[in-house]
Amino acid sequence: MRKSEKDKRKEERMQNLEWKDIKDWDNKKVDAKVIEIRRELFDMRMQKVAAGYDKPHLFKIGKKNIAKLLTAKNSNAKGDK
């Protein structure tokens, strides 16, 4: 079974974010990424309810990415690097 273009793009966006990459982001970039991931999680939940979703591991990755982003934002606010 072939993956649709939409599924490919969603998997590319929902990859694990590395701490070394996001620790230097400014707050605006972090906030934008958090909003983007939350929107994707919402869309996946709606798809799961409507027709089933065959990639449940992406929920876990998305939640972990949000936690990493918010931790980076908090450490930037405190001045830690």
Buried (B, 14 or more C-beta within 10 A) or exposed (E): EEEEEEEEEBBEBBEEBEEEEBBEBEEEBBBEBBEEBEEBBEEBEEBBEEEEBEBEEBBEBBEEBBEBBEBBBEEBEEEEE
